[in-house]
Amino acid sequence: MKLKKSIILAIIGSVLFSLGQLMYLILQWFEPSDYYFFFDFYRALDWTYRTINIFNFLFSLSMVNLFISFLLTQKKRSAQ
């Protein structure tokens, strides 16, 4: 059960990270002079991108947790 939950969390994290990268690319298309016009839009996207990076970090930790738990279960099985 824990294994399925970790896999689902890792998939959601990678999808969120991909969305964050897409938003970052959208930001790169704007010229700096356009930032005044799109200032609120840019600030919202910037904070969304930072939030998605935080989520990606947390889900990466969950992926590491999944890998370590997998190694520990393999070690227990080989010891038996």
N, CA, C and O atoms as a MOPAC input file, in Angstrom:
PM7 MOZYME 1SCF
protein

 N      0.83200 1    -1.21100 1     0.00000 1
 C      0.00000 1     0.00000 1     0.00000 1
 C      0.86300 1     1.25700 1     0.00000 1
 O      0.60500 1     2.21500 1    -0.72900 1
 N      1.92100 1     1.22300 1     0.86100 1
 C      2.81400 1     2.38400 1     0.93500 1
 C      3.56000 1     2.57300 1    -0.39100 1
 O      3.82500 1     3.69700 1    -0.81700 1
 N      3.89200 1     1.44600 1    -1.03000 1
 C      4.59400 1     1.50100 1    -2.31100 1
 C      3.73500 1     2.17900 1    -3.37600 1
 O      4.23000 1     3.02800 1    -4.11700 1
 N      2.46100 1     1.81500 1    -3.46000 1
 C      1.56100 1     2.42800 1    -4.44700 1
 C      1.39700 1     3.92300 1    -4.17900 1
 O      1.38400 1     4.73300 1    -5.10600 1
 N      1.27000 1     4.27700 1    -2.88900 1
 C      1.08900 1     5.68300 1    -2.53700 1
 C      2.32900 1     6.49200 1    -2.91300 1
 O      2.20900 1     7.61300 1    -3.40700 1
 N      3.52200 1     5.93200 1    -2.68300 1
 C      4.75600 1     6.64700 1    -3.02600 1
 C      4.89700 1     6.82900 1    -4.53500 1
 O      5.33100 1     7.88100 1    -5.00500 1
 N      4.52700 1     5.79700 1    -5.28600 1
 C      4.60300 1     5.89700 1    -6.75300 1
 C      3.64600 1     6.96100 1    -7.27200 1
 O      4.00600 1     7.75500 1    -8.14000 1
 N      2.41500 1     6.97600 1    -6.73500 1
 C      1.43200 1     7.98000 1    -7.16500 1
 C      1.91300 1     9.38300 1    -6.83200 1
 O      1.77300 1    10.29300 1    -7.64800 1
 N      2.48700 1     9.57200 1    -5.62700 1
 C      3.00100 1    10.88600 1    -5.23200 1
 C      4.15800 1    11.31400 1    -6.13500 1
 O      4.25700 1    12.48500 1    -6.50300 1
 N      5.02600 1    10.37800 1    -6.49100 1
 C      6.14600 1    10.71700 1    -7.36700 1
 C      5.65300 1    11.11900 1    -8.75500 1
 O      6.19000 1    12.05300 1    -9.35000 1
 N      4.64400 1    10.43300 1    -9.27700 1
 C      4.08400 1    10.78200 1   -10.59300 1
 C      3.45200 1    12.16700 1   -10.54700 1
 O      3.66300 1    12.97800 1   -11.44900 1
 N      2.67000 1    12.44100 1    -9.48800 1
 C      2.04800 1    13.76600 1    -9.35500 1
 C      3.12100 1    14.83900 1    -9.26600 1
 O      2.98600 1    15.90600 1    -9.86400 1
 N      4.19500 1    14.56000 1    -8.51500 1
 C      5.28500 1    15.52800 1    -8.39200 1
 C      5.95100 1    15.82100 1    -9.71700 1
 O      6.25700 1    16.97800 1   -10.00700 1
 N      6.18500 1    14.79700 1   -10.53400 1
 C      6.83300 1    15.04300 1   -11.82000 1
 C      5.91800 1    15.80900 1   -12.76600 1
 O      6.39100 1    16.62400 1   -13.55800 1
 N      4.60400 1    15.55400 1   -12.69400 1
 C      3.65600 1    16.31500 1   -13.52100 1
 C      3.64800 1    17.78300 1   -13.10000 1
 O      3.64800 1    18.67700 1   -13.94700 1
 N      3.64200 1    18.02900 1   -11.78100 1
 C      3.67500 1    19.41200 1   -11.29200 1
 C      4.96500 1    20.10900 1   -11.71600 1
 O      4.95100 1    21.28300 1   -12.08600 1
 N      6.08200 1    19.37500 1   -11.66100 1
 C      7.34800 1    19.97500 1   -12.06500 1
 C      7.34000 1    20.32500 1   -13.54900 1
 O      7.84900 1    21.37400 1   -13.94400 1
 N      6.76100 1    19.44900 1   -14.37200 1
 C      6.66600 1    19.73800 1   -15.81000 1
 C      5.83000 1    20.98600 1   -16.06500 1
 O      6.17500 1    21.80300 1   -16.91800 1
 N      4.72800 1    21.13500 1   -15.32400 1
 C      3.89900 1    22.33800 1   -15.45300 1
 C      4.69300 1    23.57900 1   -15.05800 1
 O      4.58800 1    24.62600 1   -15.69700 1
 N      5.48600 1    23.44800 1   -14.00100 1
 C      6.31400 1    24.57500 1   -13.58200 1
 C      7.33700 1    24.95600 1   -14.64700 1
 O      7.56700 1    26.14200 1   -14.88200 1
 N      7.94800 1    23.98000 1   -15.28700 1
 C      8.90500 1    24.26500 1   -16.35400 1
 C      8.21300 1    24.95500 1   -17.52700 1
 O      8.77100 1    25.87000 1   -18.13100 1
 N      6.99900 1    24.51500 1   -17.84500 1
 C      6.24000 1    25.13700 1   -18.92800 1
 C      5.93800 1    26.59800 1   -18.61200 1
 O      6.07500 1    27.46500 1   -19.47500 1
 N      5.52600 1    26.87000 1   -17.36900 1
 C      5.26100 1    28.25600 1   -16.97900 1
 C      6.52800 1    29.09700 1   -17.05300 1
 O      6.47900 1    30.26400 1   -17.44300 1
 N      7.66400 1    28.50700 1   -16.67900 1
 C      8.93100 1    29.23800 1   -16.76200 1
 C      9.26100 1    29.58200 1   -18.21400 1
 O      9.73000 1    30.68300 1   -18.50000 1
 N      9.01900 1    28.64300 1   -19.12900 1
 C      9.26400 1    28.92000 1   -20.54800 1
 C      8.35400 1    30.03000 1   -21.05900 1
 O      8.77900 1    30.87300 1   -21.85000 1
 N      7.08900 1    30.02900 1   -20.60500 1
 C      6.16900 1    31.10200 1   -20.99500 1
 C      6.72300 1    32.44300 1   -20.52500 1
 O      6.65400 1    33.43700 1   -21.24800 1
 N      7.27800 1    32.46700 1   -19.30000 1
 C      7.85400 1    33.71500 1   -18.78500 1
 C      9.03400 1    34.17900 1   -19.63200 1
 O      9.25000 1    35.38100 1   -19.78100 1
 N      9.79500 1    33.24800 1   -20.18600 1
 C     10.96500 1    33.62600 1   -20.97600 1
 C     10.58200 1    34.31800 1   -22.28300 1
 O     11.38600 1    35.05700 1   -22.85100 1
 N      9.35600 1    34.08300 1   -22.76400 1
 C      8.94300 1    34.70900 1   -24.02400 1
 C      8.72200 1    36.20700 1   -23.88200 1
 O      8.84700 1    36.95000 1   -24.85500 1
 N      8.38900 1    36.66200 1   -22.65400 1
 C      8.10500 1    38.08200 1   -22.45700 1
 C      9.40100 1    38.88600 1   -22.41800 1
 O     10.39200 1    38.46700 1   -21.81900 1
 N      9.37500 1    40.03400 1   -23.06100 1
 C     10.50500 1    40.96400 1   -22.95400 1
 C     10.41800 1    41.67300 1   -21.60300 1
 O      9.33000 1    41.77000 1   -21.03400 1
 N     11.54600 1    42.17200 1   -21.07800 1
 C     11.48400 1    42.86600 1   -19.78600 1
 C     10.56400 1    44.08700 1   -19.78400 1
 O      9.99200 1    44.42500 1   -18.74800 1
 N     10.41500 1    44.75900 1   -20.94600 1
 C      9.52100 1    45.92000 1   -20.98200 1
 C      8.05000 1    45.49500 1   -20.85400 1
 O      7.20600 1    46.27800 1   -20.42100 1
 N      7.75800 1    44.24500 1   -21.23600 1
 C      6.39000 1    43.74900 1   -21.10600 1
 C      6.03200 1    43.42200 1   -19.66300 1
 O      4.85700 1    43.25800 1   -19.33200 1
 N      7.04700 1    43.32700 1   -18.80200 1
 C      6.77000 1    42.96600 1   -17.41400 1
 C      5.89300 1    44.00200 1   -16.72100 1
 O      5.13300 1    43.66800 1   -15.81200 1
 N      5.99900 1    45.26900 1   -17.15300 1
 C      5.17100 1    46.29300 1   -16.51400 1
 C      3.70400 1    46.07500 1   -16.85200 1
 O      2.82200 1    46.28600 1   -16.02000 1
 N      3.45900 1    45.65000 1   -18.09100 1
 C      2.08400 1    45.40400 1   -18.50500 1
 C      1.54300 1    44.12600 1   -17.86800 1
 O      0.39400 1    44.06200 1   -17.43000 1
 N      2.40900 1    43.11000 1   -17.83000 1
 C      1.99600 1    41.80300 1   -17.31000 1
 C      2.47400 1    41.59700 1   -15.88000 1
 O      2.69800 1    40.46100 1   -15.46300 1
 N      2.63200 1    42.68000 1   -15.12200 1
 C      3.31900 1    42.54900 1   -13.83100 1
 C      2.59300 1    41.59200 1   -12.88100 1
 O      3.21300 1    40.72600 1   -12.26400 1
 N      1.27700 1    41.75900 1   -12.77300 1
 C      0.52900 1    40.88500 1   -11.86300 1
 C      0.54800 1    39.44600 1   -12.36900 1
 O      0.67300 1    38.50100 1   -11.58900 1
 N      0.42100 1    39.29700 1   -13.67900 1
 C      0.45300 1    37.96900 1   -14.29000 1
 C      1.81100 1    37.31200 1   -14.05300 1
 O      1.90200 1    36.13700 1   -13.69700 1
 N      2.87000 1    38.11000 1   -14.26200 1
 C      4.22400 1    37.59400 1   -14.08100 1
 C      4.46600 1    37.20600 1   -12.62600 1
 O      5.05000 1    36.15900 1   -12.34500 1
 N      4.01000 1    38.05900 1   -11.69400 1
 C      4.23400 1    37.77200 1   -10.27900 1
 C      3.47900 1    36.51000 1    -9.86400 1
 O      3.99000 1    35.69500 1    -9.09500 1
 N      2.25900 1    36.35800 1   -10.38000 1
 C      1.47900 1    35.15600 1   -10.06100 1
 C      2.16900 1    33.90700 1   -10.60500 1
 O      2.26200 1    32.89000 1    -9.91900 1
 N      2.64800 1    33.99500 1   -11.84100 1
 C      3.33300 1    32.83100 1   -12.41200 1
 C      4.62500 1    32.54400 1   -11.67100 1
 O      4.98500 1    31.38500 1   -11.46400 1
 N      5.32900 1    33.61100 1   -11.26600 1
 C      6.58400 1    33.41700 1   -10.55800 1
 C      6.34800 1    32.67700 1    -9.24500 1
 O      7.07700 1    31.74400 1    -8.90900 1
 N      5.31700 1    33.10400 1    -8.50100 1
 C      5.02700 1    32.42500 1    -7.24100 1
 C      4.51500 1    31.01400 1    -7.47100 1
 O      4.80000 1    30.11200 1    -6.68400 1
 N      3.75700 1    30.81600 1    -8.55000 1
 C      3.28300 1    29.46400 1    -8.86700 1
 C      4.46600 1    28.56100 1    -9.19100 1
 O      4.51200 1    27.40400 1    -8.77400 1
 N      5.42200 1    29.10700 1    -9.94100 1
 C      6.60200 1    28.31100 1   -10.30300 1
 C      7.41100 1    27.94800 1    -9.05900 1
 O      7.88200 1    26.81800 1    -8.92900 1
 N      7.57400 1    28.91500 1    -8.13900 1
 C      8.30600 1    28.61100 1    -6.90600 1
 C      7.58400 1    27.55700 1    -6.08000 1
 O      8.21100 1    26.65600 1    -5.52200 1
 N      6.26000 1    27.67500 1    -6.00400 1
 C      5.47800 1    26.69700 1    -5.24600 1
 C      5.61100 1    25.31500 1    -5.86400 1
 O      5.74900 1    24.32100 1    -5.15200 1
 N      5.56900 1    25.25000 1    -7.20600 1
 C      5.69000 1    23.95600 1    -7.87000 1
 C      7.09200 1    23.39000 1    -7.66400 1
 O      7.25100 1    22.17400 1    -7.55900 1
 N      8.11000 1    24.24900 1    -7.60500 1
 C      9.44900 1    23.74700 1    -7.30800 1
 C      9.52500 1    23.16300 1    -5.90600 1
 O     10.19200 1    22.15100 1    -5.69000 1
 N      8.84400 1    23.79600 1    -4.94800 1
 C      8.80800 1    23.25000 1    -3.58500 1
 C      8.11900 1    21.89100 1    -3.58300 1
 O      8.58200 1    20.95000 1    -2.93800 1
 N      6.99200 1    21.79500 1    -4.32200 1
 C      6.29800 1    20.51400 1    -4.41100 1
 C      7.19000 1    19.46600 1    -5.06500 1
 O      7.20700 1    18.31000 1    -4.64100 1
 N      7.92900 1    19.86500 1    -6.09700 1
 C      8.80900 1    18.91200 1    -6.76000 1
 C      9.88300 1    18.41900 1    -5.80800 1
 O     10.23300 1    17.23800 1    -5.81900 1
 N     10.41400 1    19.32600 1    -4.97700 1
 C     11.41800 1    18.91700 1    -3.99200 1
 C     10.82600 1    17.89100 1    -3.01600 1
 O     11.45300 1    16.87700 1    -2.70800 1
 N      9.61300 1    18.17500 1    -2.53900 1
 C      8.98200 1    17.25100 1    -1.58300 1
 C      8.70100 1    15.89300 1    -2.22000 1
 O      8.90200 1    14.85500 1    -1.58900 1
 N      8.23800 1    15.90000 1    -3.46900 1
 C      7.94900 1    14.62500 1    -4.12400 1
 C      9.22500 1    13.88900 1    -4.50600 1
 O      9.22700 1    12.66000 1    -4.57900 1
 N     10.31300 1    14.62200 1    -4.75400 1
 C     11.59300 1    13.96100 1    -4.97500 1
 C     12.03100 1    13.25100 1    -3.70100 1
 O     12.55800 1    12.14000 1    -3.74900 1
 N     11.80600 1    13.90900 1    -2.54900 1
 C     12.10100 1    13.24400 1    -1.27900 1
 C     11.26500 1    11.98700 1    -1.12300 1
 O     11.75600 1    10.97400 1    -0.62400 1
 N     10.00500 1    12.04100 1    -1.54300 1
 C      9.16000 1    10.84600 1    -1.42300 1
 C      9.66800 1     9.73900 1    -2.36000 1
 O      9.56300 1     8.55700 1    -2.03200 1
 N     10.21700 1    10.11700 1    -3.52300 1
 C     10.78500 1     9.12500 1    -4.43500 1
 C     12.02400 1     8.46700 1    -3.81900 1
 O     12.22200 1     7.25800 1    -3.94000 1
 N     12.85600 1     9.28300 1    -3.15400 1
 C     14.02500 1     8.73500 1    -2.46000 1
 C     13.57500 1     7.78800 1    -1.34400 1
 O     14.16900 1     6.73100 1    -1.13300 1
 N     12.51900 1     8.18600 1    -0.63600 1
 C     11.95800 1     7.33100 1     0.41900 1
 C     11.48200 1     5.99600 1    -0.16300 1
 O     11.70800 1     4.93800 1     0.42500 1
 N     10.82700 1     6.05700 1    -1.31200 1
 C     10.36600 1     4.84100 1    -1.98800 1
 C     11.54400 1     3.93800 1    -2.33400 1
 O     11.48800 1     2.72700 1    -2.12200 1
 N     12.61600 1     4.53400 1    -2.87100 1
 C     13.78900 1     3.75700 1    -3.27700 1
 C     14.45200 1     3.09800 1    -2.07000 1
 O     14.83200 1     1.92900 1    -2.12400 1
 N     14.59000 1     3.86400 1    -0.97100 1
 C     15.23000 1     3.32000 1     0.23100 1
 C     14.38300 1     2.18800 1     0.82500 1
 O     14.91700 1     1.16000 1     1.23900 1
 N     13.06300 1     2.38300 1     0.86400 1
 C     12.20200 1     1.32200 1     1.40500 1
 C     12.25700 1     0.07900 1     0.51800 1
 O     12.20300 1    -1.04300 1     1.02100 1
 N     12.36300 1     0.27000 1    -0.79500 1
 C     12.50500 1    -0.86600 1    -1.70900 1
 C     13.80300 1    -1.61900 1    -1.43200 1
 O     13.81200 1    -2.84900 1    -1.38600 1
 N     14.91300 1    -0.87200 1    -1.24500 1
 C     16.19100 1    -1.52600 1    -0.95700 1
 C     16.14600 1    -2.28400 1     0.36700 1
 O     16.69100 1    -3.38200 1     0.48000 1
 N     15.48600 1    -1.68500 1     1.37500 1
 C     15.40100 1    -2.35300 1     2.67600 1
 C     14.57400 1    -3.63400 1     2.59800 1
 O     14.92100 1    -4.63200 1     3.22900 1
 N     13.48200 1    -3.61400 1     1.82800 1
 C     12.68400 1    -4.83400 1     1.70800 1
 C     13.44500 1    -5.90700 1     0.93300 1
 O     13.32300 1    -7.09300 1     1.24200 1
 N     14.23000 1    -5.50700 1    -0.07000 1
 C     15.03600 1    -6.47700 1    -0.80500 1
 C     16.08300 1    -7.09500 1     0.11500 1
 O     16.36000 1    -8.29200 1     0.03800 1
 N     16.66500 1    -6.26500 1     0.98900 1
 C     17.68000 1    -6.74900 1     1.91100 1
 C     17.07400 1    -7.74200 1     2.90500 1
 O     17.69100 1    -8.75700 1     3.22900 1
 N     15.84700 1    -7.44000 1     3.39300 1
 C     15.17500 1    -8.35200 1     4.32000 1
 C     14.84300 1    -9.66900 1     3.63800 1
 O     14.96800 1   -10.73400 1     4.24400 1
 N     14.41900 1    -9.60400 1     2.37400 1
 C     14.06400 1   -10.83300 1     1.65700 1
 C     15.29500 1   -11.69300 1     1.40200 1
 O     15.23100 1   -12.91800 1     1.49600 1
 N     16.41700 1   -11.05100 1     1.07700 1
 C     17.63000 1   -11.83400 1     0.80500 1
 C     18.19800 1   -12.42300 1     2.09300 1
 O     18.88000 1   -13.44700 1     2.05000 1
 N     17.92700 1   -11.79200 1     3.24000 1
 C     18.41400 1   -12.31600 1     4.51500 1
 C     17.63500 1   -13.55300 1     4.95100 1
 O     18.14500 1   -14.38900 1     5.69700 1
 N     16.40400 1   -13.65900 1     4.48100 1
 C     15.58300 1   -14.81100 1     4.92500 1
 C     15.97400 1   -16.10200 1     4.22500 1
 O     15.38300 1   -17.14900 1     4.48700 1

